[in-house]
């Protein structure tokens, strides 16, 4: 038995002669790769070296405002005046 360390999944024990387990491990590794690629893209959107990058503070404030507007619309729906 061999222990393989995968960043988000902890240790996974596999039998190297078990093809089904190897396939599952390959799927976990590919999923981790996709996750990290998306994470890298998100960071690049805010990276100072990105000439087309977004301002994370402005985006955060914009999102907070949009959340407030939506919460107000939900409260006003059918005359509801309680807390959300």
C-alpha positions in Angstrom: 0.0 0.0 0.0 1.2 3.5 -0.8 0.2 6.9 0.6 -0.3 9.7 -2.0 -0.7 13.2 -0.7 -3.2 15.3 -2.5 -3.5 18.9 -1.4 -7.3 19.2 -0.7 -8.0 15.5 -0.1 -5.5 14.5 2.5 -3.8 11.1 2.2 -5.3 8.5 -0.1 -4.2 4.9 0.3 -4.0 3.0 -2.9 -2.9 -0.4 -4.1 -0.7 0.2 -7.1 -2.0 -2.9 -8.8 -5.7 -1.9 -8.5 -6.6 -0.2 -11.8 -10.0 1.1 -10.5 -8.3 2.8 -7.6 -5.7 4.3 -10.0 -8.5 5.6 -12.1 -10.1 7.2 -9.1 -6.8 8.7 -8.0 -6.3 10.1 -11.6 -9.8 11.7 -11.4 -9.0 13.3 -8.0 -5.8 14.7 -9.4 -7.5 16.0 -12.5 -10.2 17.6 -10.4 -7.5 19.2 -8.2 -5.7 20.5 -11.3 -9.0 22.1 -12.6 -9.6 23.6 -9.2 -6.1 25.1 -9.0 -6.3 26.4 -12.6 -9.6 28.2 -11.8 -8.1 29.6 -8.6 -5.1 30.9 -10.5 -7.4 32.6 -13.1 -9.3 34.3 -10.2 -6.1 35.6 -8.7 -4.9 36.8 -12.1 -8.1 38.9 -12.4 -6.9 40.9 -9.4 -3.2 40.7 -9.9 -1.4 44.1 -10.1 0.6 43.0 -13.2 -2.6 42.2 -15.1 -3.2 45.3 -17.3 -6.9 44.3 -17.6 -7.3 43.3 -13.9 -10.2 44.3 -11.8 -10.1 46.3 -8.6 -11.1 43.8 -5.9 -12.1 46.5 -3.4 -14.4 48.1 -6.0 -15.8 44.7 -7.0 -16.4 43.8 -3.3 -18.2 47.1 -2.7 -20.3 46.7 -5.8 -21.3 43.2 -4.8 -22.2 44.4 -1.3 -24.4 47.0 -2.8 -26.1 44.5 -5.2 -26.8 42.2 -2.2 -28.4 45.1 -0.3 -30.6 45.9 -3.3 -31.7 42.3 -3.7 -32.4 41.9 0.0 -34.6 45.0 -0.1 -36.5 43.6 -3.1 -37.0 40.3 -1.3 -38.3 42.2 1.8 -40.7 44.2 -0.3 -42.0 41.1 -2.1 -45.6 40.4 -0.9 -45.3 43.1 1.8 -42.8 41.1 3.9 -41.1 43.4 6.5 -39.2 40.9 8.7 -35.5 40.2 8.8 -33.8 38.1 6.2 
